């Protein structure tokens, strides 16, 4: 596995099936247990209605986590997908209820656009449930395309 210089990566977490809080804690533990990945900090948990899914979907518990990693962006994405699968996520219908959802929001200040991965996450600046926990742990991290901080993006939504 190729190693890179340490990068700060930000991950959005969400859960709306089962013990949502335990699911978030477990996902953070599993990612943190990955070689070459270290948890720096995690946000509080935020209760939010489901957005974009089938009507009547259960509410989400959302958080954000900052990891320092020497994994490449695609290797980190693959690990996030492995954790989702290990925790019982099945991808059948877009935005369906799920025990865990892990989205790579930012990978350093890089802009990445490939078939598998788009960073910064293309919808992060439109989602309060992403920006609120991100701004809690990293208010001054800058969206590399919009050149606005997480705090600024959140305030712009008000």
ChimeraX commands (.cxc) that place a marker at each C-alpha (Angstrom):
marker #1 position 0.00,0.00,0.00 radius 0.5
marker #1 position 1.37,3.38,-1.00 radius 0.5
marker #1 position 1.94,5.83,1.87 radius 0.5
marker #1 position 1.64,9.57,1.61 radius 0.5
marker #1 position 2.59,12.51,3.80 radius 0.5
marker #1 position 0.11,12.97,6.66 radius 0.5
marker #1 position -3.12,14.65,5.61 radius 0.5
marker #1 position -6.11,15.76,7.64 radius 0.5
marker #1 position -9.26,14.14,6.29 radius 0.5
marker #1 position -12.79,14.98,7.38 radius 0.5
marker #1 position -15.54,12.37,7.39 radius 0.5
marker #1 position -19.27,12.87,7.83 radius 0.5
marker #1 position -21.06,10.11,9.73 radius 0.5
marker #1 position -24.75,9.34,9.85 radius 0.5
marker #1 position -26.96,6.57,11.18 radius 0.5
marker #1 position -30.72,6.09,11.13 radius 0.5
marker #1 position -31.12,2.38,11.87 radius 0.5
marker #1 position -30.55,0.51,15.12 radius 0.5
marker #1 position -28.67,2.07,18.03 radius 0.5
marker #1 position -27.62,5.19,16.15 radius 0.5
marker #1 position -25.20,6.47,18.80 radius 0.5
marker #1 position -23.49,3.10,19.16 radius 0.5
marker #1 position -23.25,2.87,15.36 radius 0.5
marker #1 position -21.45,6.23,15.17 radius 0.5
marker #1 position -19.07,5.30,17.99 radius 0.5
marker #1 position -18.33,1.92,16.40 radius 0.5
marker #1 position -17.67,3.42,12.96 radius 0.5
marker #1 position -15.21,5.92,14.43 radius 0.5
marker #1 position -13.47,3.09,16.33 radius 0.5
marker #1 position -13.19,0.95,13.21 radius 0.5
marker #1 position -11.78,3.75,11.07 radius 0.5
marker #1 position -9.40,4.74,13.87 radius 0.5
marker #1 position -8.17,1.13,14.12 radius 0.5
marker #1 position -7.08,1.26,10.47 radius 0.5
marker #1 position -3.30,1.26,10.02 radius 0.5
marker #1 position -2.05,4.73,9.04 radius 0.5
marker #1 position -5.24,6.42,10.25 radius 0.5
marker #1 position -5.54,8.28,13.57 radius 0.5
marker #1 position -8.57,10.01,15.02 radius 0.5
marker #1 position -7.81,13.62,15.89 radius 0.5
marker #1 position -11.26,14.66,17.10 radius 0.5
marker #1 position -14.94,13.87,16.69 radius 0.5
marker #1 position -17.94,16.15,17.02 radius 0.5
marker #1 position -21.00,15.94,19.19 radius 0.5
marker #1 position -23.96,14.03,17.80 radius 0.5
marker #1 position -26.78,15.91,16.07 radius 0.5
marker #1 position -30.31,14.61,15.56 radius 0.5
marker #1 position -31.68,15.47,12.10 radius 0.5
marker #1 position -34.62,14.47,9.93 radius 0.5
marker #1 position -33.80,12.21,6.99 radius 0.5
marker #1 position -33.15,14.23,3.82 radius 0.5
marker #1 position -33.73,12.98,0.29 radius 0.5
marker #1 position -34.80,9.45,1.17 radius 0.5
marker #1 position -38.12,7.65,1.01 radius 0.5
marker #1 position -40.94,9.34,2.94 radius 0.5
marker #1 position -41.19,8.31,6.57 radius 0.5
marker #1 position -37.49,7.45,6.88 radius 0.5
marker #1 position -36.25,7.48,10.48 radius 0.5
marker #1 position -34.28,10.48,11.72 radius 0.5
marker #1 position -30.50,10.49,11.47 radius 0.5
marker #1 position -27.91,10.98,14.12 radius 0.5
marker #1 position -25.01,12.83,12.47 radius 0.5
marker #1 position -21.43,13.65,13.41 radius 0.5
marker #1 position -18.12,14.57,11.82 radius 0.5
marker #1 position -14.64,13.26,12.53 radius 0.5
marker #1 position -11.18,14.53,11.74 radius 0.5
marker #1 position -8.56,11.89,10.95 radius 0.5
marker #1 position -4.87,12.23,10.27 radius 0.5
marker #1 position -3.83,9.70,7.65 radius 0.5
marker #1 position -1.01,8.67,5.39 radius 0.5
marker #1 position -3.40,6.66,3.23 radius 0.5
marker #1 position -4.18,8.02,-0.20 radius 0.5
marker #1 position -7.66,9.42,-0.76 radius 0.5
marker #1 position -8.91,6.38,-2.66 radius 0.5
marker #1 position -7.48,3.96,-0.08 radius 0.5
marker #1 position -9.24,5.93,2.67 radius 0.5
marker #1 position -12.50,5.88,0.71 radius 0.5
marker #1 position -12.16,2.12,0.28 radius 0.5
marker #1 position -11.67,1.72,4.02 radius 0.5
marker #1 position -14.78,3.81,4.72 radius 0.5
marker #1 position -16.78,1.59,2.36 radius 0.5
marker #1 position -15.39,-1.53,4.10 radius 0.5
marker #1 position -16.49,-0.18,7.49 radius 0.5
marker #1 position -19.98,0.53,6.14 radius 0.5
marker #1 position -20.23,-3.03,4.80 radius 0.5
marker #1 position -18.82,-4.54,8.00 radius 0.5
marker #1 position -21.49,-2.66,9.96 radius 0.5
marker #1 position -24.30,-4.04,7.80 radius 0.5
marker #1 position -24.87,-1.35,5.22 radius 0.5
marker #1 position -26.40,-2.68,2.01 radius 0.5
marker #1 position -26.58,-0.37,-0.99 radius 0.5
marker #1 position -29.91,-1.08,-2.70 radius 0.5
marker #1 position -31.77,2.23,-2.98 radius 0.5
marker #1 position -30.23,5.70,-2.93 radius 0.5
marker #1 position -30.66,7.43,0.44 radius 0.5
marker #1 position -32.42,4.49,2.07 radius 0.5
marker #1 position -32.29,3.97,5.85 radius 0.5
marker #1 position -28.93,2.57,6.96 radius 0.5
marker #1 position -27.01,1.67,10.10 radius 0.5
marker #1 position -24.05,3.79,8.99 radius 0.5
marker #1 position -23.14,6.24,6.26 radius 0.5
marker #1 position -19.57,7.51,5.94 radius 0.5
marker #1 position -18.75,10.29,3.48 radius 0.5
marker #1 position -15.28,11.63,2.81 radius 0.5
marker #1 position -15.84,15.39,2.90 radius 0.5
marker #1 position -12.33,16.81,2.63 radius 0.5
marker #1 position -8.91,15.31,2.07 radius 0.5
marker #1 position -6.41,18.00,2.97 radius 0.5
marker #1 position -6.87,20.87,0.54 radius 0.5
marker #1 position -7.10,18.56,-2.46 radius 0.5
marker #1 position -9.69,18.71,-5.20 radius 0.5
marker #1 position -10.35,15.20,-6.52 radius 0.5
marker #1 position -12.70,14.20,-9.30 radius 0.5
marker #1 position -12.68,10.58,-10.38 radius 0.5
marker #1 position -15.34,8.02,-11.14 radius 0.5
marker #1 position -15.06,6.65,-7.59 radius 0.5
marker #1 position -14.46,9.79,-5.58 radius 0.5
marker #1 position -15.31,13.49,-5.62 radius 0.5
marker #1 position -13.68,15.68,-2.96 radius 0.5
marker #1 position -14.73,18.06,-1.60 radius 0.5
marker #1 position -17.99,16.21,-1.18 radius 0.5
marker #1 position -20.25,17.79,-3.83 radius 0.5
marker #1 position -23.20,18.44,-1.50 radius 0.5
marker #1 position -21.45,19.27,1.78 radius 0.5
marker #1 position -21.92,23.04,1.44 radius 0.5
marker #1 position -25.70,22.54,1.06 radius 0.5
marker #1 position -26.22,20.33,4.10 radius 0.5
marker #1 position -26.60,21.75,7.59 radius 0.5
marker #1 position -26.37,18.20,9.03 radius 0.5
marker #1 position -22.85,18.01,7.57 radius 0.5
marker #1 position -21.67,21.56,8.23 radius 0.5
marker #1 position -22.86,21.84,11.85 radius 0.5
marker #1 position -20.70,18.98,13.20 radius 0.5
marker #1 position -17.83,19.87,10.86 radius 0.5
marker #1 position -17.83,23.49,12.02 radius 0.5
marker #1 position -17.81,22.28,15.64 radius 0.5
marker #1 position -14.51,20.41,15.22 radius 0.5
marker #1 position -12.88,22.41,12.41 radius 0.5
marker #1 position -14.52,25.83,12.06 radius 0.5
marker #1 position -11.67,27.24,9.99 radius 0.5
marker #1 position -11.06,24.34,7.61 radius 0.5
marker #1 position -11.45,25.76,4.11 radius 0.5
marker #1 position -13.54,24.30,1.31 radius 0.5
marker #1 position -10.88,24.27,-1.43 radius 0.5
marker #1 position -13.27,25.13,-4.26 radius 0.5
marker #1 position -15.48,27.70,-2.56 radius 0.5
marker #1 position -12.64,29.20,-0.48 radius 0.5
marker #1 position -14.96,29.47,2.52 radius 0.5
marker #1 position -14.52,28.01,6.00 radius 0.5
marker #1 position -16.88,25.41,7.43 radius 0.5
marker #1 position -18.07,28.06,9.88 radius 0.5
marker #1 position -18.63,30.54,7.05 radius 0.5
marker #1 position -20.56,28.01,4.98 radius 0.5
marker #1 position -22.76,27.19,7.97 radius 0.5
marker #1 position -23.40,30.86,8.70 radius 0.5
marker #1 position -24.28,31.46,5.05 radius 0.5
marker #1 position -27.12,28.93,5.40 radius 0.5
marker #1 position -28.85,30.96,8.13 radius 0.5
marker link #1:1,2 radius 0.2
marker link #1:2,3 radius 0.2
marker link #1:3,4 radius 0.2
marker link #1:4,5 radius 0.2
marker link #1:5,6 radius 0.2
marker link #1:6,7 radius 0.2
marker link #1:7,8 radius 0.2
marker link #1:8,9 radius 0.2
marker link #1:9,10 radius 0.2
marker link #1:10,11 radius 0.2
marker link #1:11,12 radius 0.2
marker link #1:12,13 radius 0.2
marker link #1:13,14 radius 0.2
marker link #1:14,15 radius 0.2
marker link #1:15,16 radius 0.2
marker link #1:16,17 radius 0.2
marker link #1:17,18 radius 0.2
marker link #1:18,19 radius 0.2
marker link #1:19,20 radius 0.2
marker link #1:20,21 radius 0.2
marker link #1:21,22 radius 0.2
marker link #1:22,23 radius 0.2
marker link #1:23,24 radius 0.2
marker link #1:24,25 radius 0.2
marker link #1:25,26 radius 0.2
marker link #1:26,27 radius 0.2
marker link #1:27,28 radius 0.2
marker link #1:28,29 radius 0.2
marker link #1:29,30 radius 0.2
marker link #1:30,31 radius 0.2
marker link #1:31,32 radius 0.2
marker link #1:32,33 radius 0.2
marker link #1:33,34 radius 0.2
marker link #1:34,35 radius 0.2
marker link #1:35,36 radius 0.2
marker link #1:36,37 radius 0.2
marker link #1:37,38 radius 0.2
marker link #1:38,39 radius 0.2
marker link #1:39,40 radius 0.2
marker link #1:40,41 radius 0.2
marker link #1:41,42 radius 0.2
marker link #1:42,43 radius 0.2
marker link #1:43,44 radius 0.2
marker link #1:44,45 radius 0.2
marker link #1:45,46 radius 0.2
marker link #1:46,47 radius 0.2
marker link #1:47,48 radius 0.2
marker link #1:48,49 radius 0.2
marker link #1:49,50 radius 0.2
marker link #1:50,51 radius 0.2
marker link #1:51,52 radius 0.2
marker link #1:52,53 radius 0.2
marker link #1:53,54 radius 0.2
marker link #1:54,55 radius 0.2
marker link #1:55,56 radius 0.2
marker link #1:56,57 radius 0.2
marker link #1:57,58 radius 0.2
marker link #1:58,59 radius 0.2
marker link #1:59,60 radius 0.2
marker link #1:60,61 radius 0.2
marker link #1:61,62 radius 0.2
marker link #1:62,63 radius 0.2
marker link #1:63,64 radius 0.2
marker link #1:64,65 radius 0.2
marker link #1:65,66 radius 0.2
marker link #1:66,67 radius 0.2
marker link #1:67,68 radius 0.2
marker link #1:68,69 radius 0.2
marker link #1:69,70 radius 0.2
marker link #1:70,71 radius 0.2
marker link #1:71,72 radius 0.2
marker link #1:72,73 radius 0.2
marker link #1:73,74 radius 0.2
marker link #1:74,75 radius 0.2
marker link #1:75,76 radius 0.2
marker link #1:76,77 radius 0.2
marker link #1:77,78 radius 0.2
marker link #1:78,79 radius 0.2
marker link #1:79,80 radius 0.2
marker link #1:80,81 radius 0.2
marker link #1:81,82 radius 0.2
marker link #1:82,83 radius 0.2
marker link #1:83,84 radius 0.2
marker link #1:84,85 radius 0.2
marker link #1:85,86 radius 0.2
marker link #1:86,87 radius 0.2
marker link #1:87,88 radius 0.2
marker link #1:88,89 radius 0.2
marker link #1:89,90 radius 0.2
marker link #1:90,91 radius 0.2
marker link #1:91,92 radius 0.2
marker link #1:92,93 radius 0.2
marker link #1:93,94 radius 0.2
marker link #1:94,95 radius 0.2
marker link #1:95,96 radius 0.2
marker link #1:96,97 radius 0.2
marker link #1:97,98 radius 0.2
marker link #1:98,99 radius 0.2
marker link #1:99,100 radius 0.2
marker link #1:100,101 radius 0.2
marker link #1:101,102 radius 0.2
marker link #1:102,103 radius 0.2
marker link #1:103,104 radius 0.2
marker link #1:104,105 radius 0.2
marker link #1:105,106 radius 0.2
marker link #1:106,107 radius 0.2
marker link #1:107,108 radius 0.2
marker link #1:108,109 radius 0.2
marker link #1:109,110 radius 0.2
marker link #1:110,111 radius 0.2
marker link #1:111,112 radius 0.2
marker link #1:112,113 radius 0.2
marker link #1:113,114 radius 0.2
marker link #1:114,115 radius 0.2
marker link #1:115,116 radius 0.2
marker link #1:116,117 radius 0.2
marker link #1:117,118 radius 0.2
marker link #1:118,119 radius 0.2
marker link #1:119,120 radius 0.2
marker link #1:120,121 radius 0.2
marker link #1:121,122 radius 0.2
marker link #1:122,123 radius 0.2
marker link #1:123,124 radius 0.2
marker link #1:124,125 radius 0.2
marker link #1:125,126 radius 0.2
marker link #1:126,127 radius 0.2
marker link #1:127,128 radius 0.2
marker link #1:128,129 radius 0.2
marker link #1:129,130 radius 0.2
marker link #1:130,131 radius 0.2
marker link #1:131,132 radius 0.2
marker link #1:132,133 radius 0.2
marker link #1:133,134 radius 0.2
marker link #1:134,135 radius 0.2
marker link #1:135,136 radius 0.2
marker link #1:136,137 radius 0.2
marker link #1:137,138 radius 0.2
marker link #1:138,139 radius 0.2
marker link #1:139,140 radius 0.2
marker link #1:140,141 radius 0.2
marker link #1:141,142 radius 0.2
marker link #1:142,143 radius 0.2
marker link #1:143,144 radius 0.2
marker link #1:144,145 radius 0.2
marker link #1:145,146 radius 0.2
marker link #1:146,147 radius 0.2
marker link #1:147,148 radius 0.2
marker link #1:148,149 radius 0.2
marker link #1:149,150 radius 0.2
marker link #1:150,151 radius 0.2
marker link #1:151,152 radius 0.2
marker link #1:152,153 radius 0.2
marker link #1:153,154 radius 0.2
marker link #1:154,155 radius 0.2
marker link #1:155,156 radius 0.2
marker link #1:156,157 radius 0.2
marker link #1:157,158 radius 0.2
view
